Amino acid sequence: MIQNPATLVGLGELKVLQGPSGVLACVGLGSCVGVSAFDPVKKVGGMAHVVLPAGKGRPDGGSPKYTDAAIEVLVEEMVKRGASKSRLVIKIVGGAQVIPTIRASGLLKIGEDNVIGVKQALTQHGLRLAGAETGGNSGRSIRLALDSGTVLVSTANGTSKEL
């Protein structure tokens, strides 16, 4: 169970902490994707709160609110703090379709597109996905504990589990 107070990662934000203690959290993920990364040797943890698919070609395309920029900046910031790219344990949560009328129409698939974009960016950077809880129609929150690398997922309906 993760007990420590958390450093919240808001919409379009990215934060990196170096252990041995601390907790990073993204709360209220709907179509957004929370990306957690952890180096178990250096106890460096990072989290991005991804809002939109790829930002290439946009004036603010380098913002971590986009799938491609988020992964790039997350890795860069973690390496600056001593993490090794090859040791990163990456887990993702979110990407739901929480508005039923949009989900039924199939017009907007932002959650699905965010998950696809994050996975593509991870592949482009040679990173392996260690765990995921994505899709569906329920909001979630994610917490990463730097002392252990534990990732806890809580759903809007009150259930929690370790990922």
Helices and strands as residue ranges (DSSP letters): E 7-8, E 14-18, E 23-29, E 33-39, E 44-50, H 67-80, G 85-87, E 89-94, H 100-105, H 110-124, E 129-134, E 140-145, E 151-155, E 160-162
